[in-house]
Amino acid sequence: METEILTEKQYKILSKKLLNTIERQYRIVPLNTLKHPNYFLKKPLYITIEIEKDAVIASLDDIEAFAYADTEFEAANCLCEEIVDIYEDLKDDKENLGILPRKWLAFLEETIESR
């Protein structure tokens, strides 16, 4: 009784097609600037770009930050603004942060430098 559904060649072709499909919907890209005059990055932040039917979502999972837009460029720009807003809010309320927000702030302080 034969138990294989696909030949090795068919399996390789199917695997490549699946990976190509996933790569078209999800990408991890470096963010090298926050596009803000008062802040710059000490090292790149790696963000996820997800392409949905009606929108592009840019996210930084390390701090649970997300931005939605029509294009990748706009989503990345909106995410930069969101990261700066989160960073400023966390710095302003440093004494009252819970465990998770303290971790986010520590992560951002390792990455962002003020001018």
C-alpha positions in Angstrom: 0.0 0.0 0.0 1.4 3.4 -1.0 1.4 6.0 1.7 3.0 9.0 0.0 0.7 11.6 -1.3 3.2 13.7 -3.1 6.4 12.9 -4.9 9.6 14.6 -3.7 9.5 16.9 -6.7 5.8 17.8 -6.1 6.6 18.5 -2.4 9.5 20.9 -3.3 7.3 22.8 -5.8 4.4 23.0 -3.3 6.8 24.2 -0.6 8.2 26.9 -2.8 4.7 28.1 -3.7 3.6 28.2 -0.1 6.7 30.2 1.0 6.3 32.7 -1.9 2.7 33.2 -0.9 3.6 33.8 2.7 6.5 36.2 1.8 4.1 38.3 -0.3 1.9 38.8 2.7 4.4 39.1 5.5 7.9 40.7 5.5 10.3 41.7 8.2 12.1 44.9 7.4 14.6 47.1 9.2 13.4 50.5 10.4 16.5 52.8 10.5 14.9 56.1 11.5 11.9 57.3 13.4 11.7 60.3 11.1 11.5 62.6 14.1 13.8 65.6 14.7 14.3 64.8 18.5 14.9 61.1 18.3 17.2 58.8 16.4 17.8 55.0 16.5 21.0 53.6 17.9 20.3 50.4 16.0 17.6 49.3 13.5 14.2 48.2 14.7 12.9 45.2 12.8 9.2 45.7 12.0 6.7 43.4 10.4 4.8 44.5 7.3 1.6 42.6 6.7 -0.4 43.1 3.5 -4.1 42.5 3.9 -6.8 43.0 1.3 -7.8 46.5 2.4 -4.8 47.8 4.3 -1.1 47.4 5.1 -0.2 46.8 8.8 3.2 47.8 10.1 4.0 46.4 13.6 6.7 46.3 16.2 5.8 43.3 18.3 8.4 44.1 21.0 6.2 46.9 22.3 2.9 45.8 20.7 2.8 48.9 18.4 0.7 48.8 15.2 -0.2 51.2 12.4 -2.6 50.7 9.5 -2.4 52.5 6.1 -3.0 52.1 2.4 0.7 51.6 1.5 3.8 50.2 3.1 5.5 53.6 3.2 2.5 55.2 5.0 2.2 52.3 7.4 5.9 52.5 8.3 5.6 56.3 8.8 2.6 55.9 11.0 4.3 53.3 13.0 7.3 55.6 13.6 4.8 58.2 15.0 3.2 55.5 17.2 6.7 54.4 18.5 7.6 57.9 19.4 4.2 58.5 21.1 4.6 55.3 23.2 8.1 56.2 24.1 7.2 59.7 25.3 4.1 58.4 27.2 6.2 55.7 29.0 9.0 58.2 29.8 6.5 60.7 31.2 4.8 58.1 33.5 8.0 56.1 34.4 7.2 55.9 38.1 3.8 54.3 37.6 4.5 51.7 35.0 3.6 48.0 35.4 5.9 45.1 34.5 5.2 45.0 30.8 5.3 48.7 30.1 8.6 48.9 32.1 10.0 46.2 29.7 8.8 48.2 26.7 10.5 51.3 28.1 13.7 49.5 28.7 13.6 48.1 25.2 13.0 51.6 23.7 15.7 53.2 25.9 18.2 50.7 24.5 17.2 51.6 21.0 16.2 55.3 20.9 18.4 58.3 21.7 17.2 61.8 22.3 18.9 64.8 20.8 
